[in-house]
Amino acid sequence: MSSLRFPNRLILVIFGLLVTLLLLVGGVGWWAVSRIDEGSQERQARALLRGLAEIEARVPVEQDSSAVWNDAVLNLVSGNQEWIADNLVDWMSSYFGHNRVYVLDAGDNLVRAAHDGMVQPAEAFERDKSVIQPVTSALRRQIASLAPSGTDSTDAIAGTGILERMVLGDGTVGIVSVRPVIPDDSSELSQMSGSEFIHVSVRLIDQTVSAAISENYSLAGLRFDTNLAADPTRASLPVLSSAGRVLGFFSWDPFRPATQLVLDTAPIIALSAASVVLVVIALLRRLRLTAARLKISQAEAHFLAFHDPLTRVANRALFDERLERAIVNSRRLHSPLALHAIDLDRFKSVNDSLGHPAGDELLRQVAGRVEKLISEVDTVARLGGDEFSIVQVGVGSVEDALRLGQAILSNLERPFDLNGQEVSISGSVGIVYSSDAEQDAVDLVRQADVALYEAKTSGRARYELYAGELDQAVQQRRALENELRHALNANEGLELVYQPIFEARTGAMIGCEALVRWNHPTRGRLPPDAFISLAEERGLINQLGLWVLRRAAEYVRASDLPWVAINVSPVQFRDQDFVASVLKILDEVGLPPRRLELEITEGLLLQNSEHVQQTLRHLRASGIRVALDDFGTGYSSISYLRTYGVDKLKIDKSFVSQLGQDDEIDGIVKSIIELARAMRMKVTAEGVETQAQRVMLESLGCGELQGYLLSRPVTPERLTELSLPRASARKVS
């Protein structure tokens, strides 16, 4: 290498490559600048949308501050124009900045109008009537669907309203919010469905809105126009109606951080490029030494490509190659081979107690001991973690394979010295002995894993030789999956039982929980534990969950039961169409959403997922209640309960079973009940089995009870019989 010479042509090539590299870096840099600026502009657009959404969200809240009020209903009915102006129309327009406010009576006739705090004649509303009237009509249809004519609509339509962006009669664009005027206390004042006054507020999307968003989100030069800005340097964002129609455009002067950074650092970049050229020249002088060093390190790199860097034994790539080669030789020479899958017992406890350095040292010593047990033609490999494997070739008989397996166990049982700390472990070994020329590597690895699994489940610190019957458990689980799939598709064998839920104070049945059972054709009646986890693993849980929902909804719709609770798997929440599927079934069956309660687990809340939050919000907004099952056994915090929104807590039966026996448990249950009361949630105690538990729960303020003391899960027919005595008192439409 010392005699190496570099001709002028090579130097020119290197310089040419350098220039090409600089151009390439420049091009990539410009592309990166563009991408960063585009990303910044996208973030500004998202901020703009958030700002507009915040303004939109405030409009109905500000409306309800006056529209949800007993006095508002009374003064509208009496036609008290002075009160209406001071509290409902002119004042709201001037105080909250609603540009236009209209109040309509039950026939959609104008009661009062105000623009920017000033009372307006009826002609002012006539300009906007043509675009607002379809929205008010839609709201009245919504009210009619929630509260039948002739009934008190107050509670049913609380929170109801429609928010739309639209072009108004004079061509301006505004946020239009239409809400019913309702009493704030239905016990003091009732209002029949169809008689509601309608409150209409309009917030124009104008410079005032632009200025507010610009101030909150630092969007320079933000303005709104009905036409797209002609200046190509300005960023723009269309404002759409709910139907997707373009109403106008926000435009602003975008902040381009990358471009600004390039301009600020241009002198430094130029200096750096010159420095790179000088460095390359210096590097050419060192290239001779580098070439020599590369030659030395090549062997090491080749070794590391096929060996585990920690233990220095073969890695998975070399293991796969050696196994394939061993199989080919076995077929050619008719010579059996054996594959050993090795797993260290209690390795995790060594890592946890002594630390990862000790764990690494243990793996190195294990590899060293195992390597001493094999011949030069055999291969020991580390496949990952504490998993090793041995390819044993030229095996004379199955006894040879078993002897190696026993030798591995014996060597692993000898104590290890880990930096002065003596540690004892053991190992489990799965062995497959093969003289079958048709077997491939995938089969051998799978069979060794099956044998290893059997060794570990049989007590560890042992070896197991693969036998075909070890696959039986896998085959049985696959058969059970196919049978469950058939049961769902053919609607055969699955049925529901119902466990009643009782009011603690009166003992009256107030609802029930639906529980699925499977009458298997050969295994008999199976509880949910026997097949729910299988359904979750094999993608059947959505189909099973919706089957349970439909059957329970059909039964409750035809009965006098107030509501039914259904357990929902966290896996079902991954389905983007979960809410739509639930509401579709309720609509097809004809069961009102308020008669359905969905039970979820604490683990679902711990995912802290925006999708889960959104799903729960949509479910509750539709009228469906959400209960948190087995509360207290997980790690839910109050912040999660507040973030996600839950209607009920179900105290786990493990707490109920120890009531009156453990002061700490009594305190926990009391705290759960008080927490629920503070957060305006209902509480159900599960697993009530003794009269003492029932009395104590009632004294602590628990509202609902469920358990064998009151009733076991029963058939639909039996539940109907139990509910008959109270049918007339509890009739629910």
DOBA-879642 format. One record per residue (C-alpha): z, y, x; residue in three letters. Coordinates in steps of 0.5 Angstrom, whole numbers, plus 500, padded with zeros to 3 digits. Layout:
% DOBA-879642
ZYXALA/...
This chain:
% DOBA-879642
500500500MET/501505506SER/494505508SER/492507501LEU/487513500ARG/485517495PHE/478520495PRO/476527492ASN/472524486ARG/479521484LEU/482527485ILE/477531480LEU/478525475VAL/486526475ILE/484534474PHE/479532469GLY/485528465LEU/490534466LEU/485539463VAL/484534457THR/491533457LEU/493540456LEU/487541451LEU/490535447LEU/497538448VAL/495544445GLY/491541439GLY/497537437VAL/502543438GLY/497547434TRP/497541429TRP/505541429ALA/505549428VAL/501548422SER/505542419ARG/512546420ILE/509552417ASP/507548411GLU/514544411GLY/517551411SER/513553405GLN/514547401GLU/521548402ARG/521555400GLN/517553394ALA/522548392ARG/527554393ALA/523558388LEU/523552383LEU/531551383ARG/532559382GLY/527559376LEU/531553374ALA/538556375GLU/535562370ILE/533557365GLU/539553365ALA/543560364ARG/539562358VAL/542556353PRO/549557356VAL/549564355GLU/546563347GLN/552558346ASP/557563348SER/556567341SER/552562337ALA/557556337VAL/562560333TRP/565560326ASN/565567326ASP/557567327ALA/556562322VAL/560566317LEU/557573318ASN/550571318LEU/551568311VAL/554574309SER/549578312GLY/554583316ASN/548586320GLN/553590324GLU/557584327TRP/550581328ILE/548586332ALA/555587336ASP/556580337ASN/549576337LEU/543580338VAL/543587341ASP/549585345TRP/547579348MET/540582349SER/543588353SER/549584356TYR/546578359PHE/539581360GLY/535577355HIS/529581354ASN/528579346ARG/533576341VAL/531574334TYR/535571329VAL/532567323LEU/535564317ASP/534557314ALA/527559312GLY/525561319ASP/525569316ASN/527574321LEU/535576320VAL/535581326ARG/531583332ALA/532586339ALA/528588345HIS/532590351ASP/538591347GLY/535595342MET/534593335VAL/527592333GLN/523592326PRO/520586323ALA/513587326GLU/516586333ALA/517579331PHE/511578328GLU/507579335ARG/511573337ASP/512569331LYS/505565332SER/508562339VAL/515561337ILE/515558330GLN/512551333PRO/518551337VAL/523553331THR/520547327SER/520542332ALA/528544333LEU/529543325ARG/525536326ARG/530534331GLN/536537327ILE/534533321ALA/533527325SER/540527328LEU/544530321ALA/541527315PRO/540532309SER/546534305GLY/551532311THR/555536315ASP/551537321SER/556541326THR/558535331ASP/551531330ALA/547537333ILE/552540338ALA/548542344GLY/542541341THR/536546343GLY/529547346ILE/527550352LEU/520552353GLU/516557358ARG/510560354MET/505566353VAL/508570348LEU/504574343GLY/503580347ASP/501576353GLY/507576357THR/510570360VAL/517568358GLY/523563358ILE/524561350VAL/530558348SER/531556341VAL/538554339ARG/542552332PRO/548557330VAL/553552329ILE/561553328PRO/565551334ASP/570548330ASP/568543324SER/575542322SER/575549319GLU/568550317LEU/562545315SER/555547315GLN/550542311MET/544540315SER/538544314GLY/542550312SER/542552320GLU/540559322PHE/536559329ILE/538563335HIS/532565339VAL/532568346SER/527570351VAL/527571358ARG/521574361LEU/518572367ILE/517579370ASP/520583376GLN/527582374THR/527575375VAL/523575381SER/528580384ALA/533575382ALA/530569385ILE/528573392SER/535575393GLU/538568392ASN/533565396TYR/530570401SER/523570399LEU/520576401ALA/515580397GLY/516575391LEU/513577384ARG/510574378PHE/503575376ASP/498572370THR/493571375ASN/493568382LEU/494573388ALA/488575391ALA/491576398ASP/490569402PRO/496570407THR/501570401ARG/503563398ALA/503562391SER/506557386LEU/503556379PRO/508556373VAL/507551368LEU/509550361SER/512543359SER/505541357ALA/502542364GLY/498549362ARG/498554368VAL/502560365LEU/502564371GLY/503565379PHE/509566383PHE/507569390SER/510571396TRP/510573403ASP/512566406PRO/516565413PHE/512561418ARG/517559423PRO/513555428ALA/508561428THR/513566430GLN/516561435LEU/509561438VAL/508568438LEU/515569441ASP/514564447THR/507565449ALA/509567456PRO/514562457ILE/508557455ILE/503559459ALA/508559465LEU/510552463SER/503550463ALA/502553470ALA/508549472SER/505543470VAL/499543474VAL/503544480LEU/508539478VAL/501534478VAL/499536485ILE/506534487ALA/506528484LEU/499526487LEU/503526494ARG/508521491ARG/503516488LEU/503512494ARG/511511493LEU/510510485THR/505504486ALA/509500491ALA/515501486ARG/511499480LEU/509493483LYS/516491485ILE/518492477SER/513489474GLN/516482475ALA/522485472GLU/519488466ALA/515481465HIS/522477465PHE/525482460LEU/519481455ALA/521474454PHE/528474456HIS/534477452ASP/537483457PRO/544481456LEU/545473457THR/538473461ARG/536467457VAL/530466453ALA/529471447ASN/525470440ARG/518471443ALA/519466449LEU/523461444PHE/517461439ASP/512460445GLU/516454448ARG/517451441LEU/510451439GLU/508448446ARG/514442445ALA/511441438ILE/504440441VAL/506436447ASN/510431442SER/504430438ARG/500429445ARG/505424448LEU/508421442HIS/515424445SER/520426440PRO/524433440LEU/530436438ALA/532443436LEU/539445436HIS/541451432ALA/548454435ILE/552459431ASP/559461434LEU/565461430ASP/570467430ARG/565471434PHE/566477429LYS/574477430SER/573477438VAL/569483437ASN/573487432ASP/580485436SER/577486443LEU/571490443GLY/564490444HIS/564489451PRO/569483451ALA/564480445GLY/558481450ASP/562478456GLU/563472451LEU/556471450LEU/554472457ARG/559466458GLN/556462452VAL/549462455ALA/551460462GLY/555454459ARG/550452455VAL/544453460GLU/548448465LYS/548442459LEU/540442459ILE/534440463SER/529444467GLU/524443461VAL/529444456ASP/529452453THR/536455451VAL/534462447ALA/539467444ARG/535469437LEU/540475436GLY/547476435GLY/551470436ASP/546465434GLU/543461440PHE/538455439SER/535450444ILE/529446444VAL/530439447GLN/524435449VAL/523428451GLY/528426447VAL/529418448GLY/533417441SER/537421436VAL/543419440GLU/541423446ASP/540429441ALA/547428438LEU/550427445ARG/547434447LEU/550437440GLY/557434442GLN/557437449ALA/555444446ILE/561443442LEU/566441448SER/564446452ASN/565452447LEU/572449446GLU/574451453ARG/578457453PRO/574463456PHE/576469461ASP/574475458LEU/576481463ASN/583477464GLY/584476457GLN/584468455GLU/580467448VAL/578460445SER/573460440ILE/569454437SER/561453435GLY/557450429SER/551446431VAL/545444426GLY/541439429ILE/534436427VAL/531430431TYR/523430430SER/518424431SER/513427426ASP/507429429ALA/505433422GLU/512438422GLN/511445425ASP/515450428ALA/517453421VAL/519447418ASP/523445424LEU/527452424VAL/528451417ARG/531444417GLN/536446423ALA/538452419ASP/540448413VAL/544443418ALA/547449421LEU/549451414TYR/552444412GLU/556444419ALA/559451417LYS/561450410THR/564443412SER/569446416GLY/566449422ARG/567446430ALA/562441428ARG/555439429TYR/551436423GLU/544432423LEU/539434419TYR/537429413ALA/532431407GLY/538431402GLU/541437405LEU/535441402ASP/538439395GLN/542445394ALA/536449395VAL/532445390GLN/537445385GLN/538453385ARG/530453385ARG/530449379ALA/536453376LEU/531459377GLU/525456373ASN/530453368GLU/533460367LEU/526463367ARG/523458361HIS/529460357ALA/528467357LEU/520466356ASN/521461350ALA/528464348ASN/531458348GLU/538456350GLY/541463351LEU/546466346GLU/551471345LEU/558471344VAL/563477342TYR/570479344GLN/573484339PRO/576490342ILE/582493338PHE/585500337GLU/592499340ALA/596504335ARG/593500328THR/591494331GLY/584495327ALA/578492330MET/573498333ILE/568495337GLY/566489341CYS/563486347GLU/557482348ALA/557476353LEU/551472354VAL/552464355ARG/547459356TRP/547452353ASN/543448359HIS/539442356PRO/543438362THR/548442365ARG/552444358GLY/554451356ARG/554455362LEU/558462363PRO/555468366PRO/558467373ASP/553461374ALA/547464373PHE/547472373ILE/547472380SER/541468381LEU/538473376ALA/539479380GLU/537475386GLU/530472383ARG/528479379GLY/530476372LEU/536481371ILE/532486368ASN/529481363GLN/535478361LEU/539485361GLY/534487355LEU/534480352TRP/542481351VAL/541488349LEU/536487343ARG/540481341ARG/546485341ALA/543491337ALA/540487332GLU/547483330TYR/551490330VAL/545494326ARG/546488321ALA/553489321SER/559493319ASP/561494327LEU/562501329PRO/559499336TRP/558494341VAL/559494349ALA/554491354ILE/555489361ASN/549492366VAL/548490373SER/547495378PRO/540492380VAL/538494373GLN/539501375PHE/533501380ARG/528500375ASP/525507374GLN/524505366ASP/531503365PHE/533509360VAL/526508357ALA/527501356SER/534501353VAL/532507348LEU/525503346LYS/529497344ILE/534501340LEU/529505336ASP/525498335GLU/532495332VAL/534501328GLY/541502332LEU/543509333PRO/545510340PRO/552512339ARG/553505337ARG/552502344LEU/556503350GLU/554500357LEU/559498362GLU/558499369ILE/561497375THR/565502380GLU/560499386GLY/554503382LEU/558510383LEU/559508390LEU/552508391GLN/552516391ASN/545516388SER/541522385GLU/537516381HIS/543513378VAL/546520376GLN/540522373GLN/540515369THR/547516367LEU/546523365ARG/540521360HIS/543515357LEU/549520355ARG/545525353ALA/541520348SER/548519345GLY/549512349ILE/557512351ARG/558509359VAL/564505360ALA/567504367LEU/569496368ASP/574493372ASP/577500374PHE/582500379GLY/579494383THR/574498387GLY/574505391TYR/572510385SER/574517386SER/575523381ILE/570526384SER/565520383TYR/568520376LEU/566528375ARG/559527378THR/557522374TYR/560523368GLY/563517364VAL/566516357ASP/571510358LYS/575507363LEU/577499363LYS/583497366ILE/582491370ASP/585485367LYS/589483374SER/593490373PHE/594488366VAL/597481368SER/602484372GLN/605489367LEU/612489367GLY/613485373GLN/611490378ASP/613497378ASP/607499383GLU/602496378ILE/606499372ASP/605506376GLY/598505377ILE/596503370VAL/600509367LYS/596513372SER/589511370ILE/591512363ILE/594519365GLU/587520369LEU/583518363ALA/587523358ARG/586529363ALA/578527364MET/578526356ARG/576519357MET/578513353LYS/581507356VAL/581500354THR/585495357ALA/582488359GLU/586481359GLY/591483354VAL/595476353GLU/602477351THR/605481346GLN/610484352ALA/603487355GLN/601490348ARG/607493347VAL/607496354MET/600499354LEU/601502347GLU/607505350SER/603508356LEU/598511351GLY/592506352CYS/588507346GLY/584500346GLU/586493347LEU/582487349GLN/584480351GLY/586473348TYR/592475345LEU/588479340LEU/582474340SER/577470345ARG/570471345PRO/567468338VAL/561467335THR/557472331PRO/559469324GLU/566469326ARG/566476328LEU/563478322THR/568474318GLU/574478322LEU/570485321SER/570483313LEU/577486311PRO/575493314ARG/568493312ALA/569498307SER/573503311ALA/569502317ARG/562503315LYS/557506320VAL/550508319SER/
